[in-house]
Amino acid sequence: MWDTFLMAIALMLVLEGILPFTFPNAWRESFRKLIELEDNQIRFIGLTSMVVGLIVLYLVN
């Protein structure tokens, strides 16, 4: 089980590193825009990401 968890974390890090590696200016600009969002908007984005992730996990399994 731990090996699957660590592989998932490693894959997440690889995927998150693609944008700042390939488009650093766009990555920086997206963070500037993210800072301007309200807390509730950021929470909604987080909740949506979690729900989409759970749906993908359910469909794959």
C-alpha positions in Angstrom: 0.0 0.0 0.0 2.8 2.5 0.8 4.4 2.0 -2.5 1.2 2.9 -4.3 0.8 6.0 -2.1 4.4 7.1 -2.8 3.9 6.5 -6.5 0.8 8.7 -6.4 2.6 11.5 -4.6 5.6 11.2 -7.1 3.2 11.4 -10.0 1.4 14.5 -8.5 4.8 16.2 -8.1 5.8 15.5 -11.7 2.4 16.8 -13.0 2.6 19.9 -10.8 6.1 20.6 -12.0 5.3 20.6 -15.7 3.7 24.1 -15.8 6.4 26.0 -13.9 9.1 24.2 -15.9 7.6 24.8 -19.3 5.9 28.2 -18.8 7.3 30.0 -15.8 5.8 33.3 -16.7 2.3 31.9 -17.0 2.8 30.0 -13.7 3.8 33.2 -12.0 0.8 35.1 -13.4 -1.6 32.4 -12.3 -0.3 32.8 -8.8 -0.8 36.5 -8.9 -4.4 36.0 -9.9 -4.9 33.4 -7.2 -3.8 35.8 -4.5 -6.6 38.1 -5.5 -9.3 35.5 -5.0 -11.5 35.4 -1.8 -11.1 32.6 0.6 -14.5 31.1 -0.3 -13.4 31.0 -4.0 -10.2 29.2 -3.2 -12.1 26.7 -1.0 -14.5 26.0 -3.9 -11.6 25.4 -6.2 -10.1 23.0 -3.7 -13.4 21.2 -3.1 -14.0 20.9 -6.9 -10.5 19.4 -7.3 -11.1 16.9 -4.6 -14.5 15.8 -6.0 -13.1 15.5 -9.5 -10.2 13.4 -8.1 -12.5 11.1 -6.2 -14.7 10.6 -9.3 -11.6 9.8 -11.4 -10.5 7.3 -8.8 -13.9 5.7 -8.7 -14.0 5.4 -12.4 -10.5 3.9 -12.7 -11.1 1.5 -9.9 
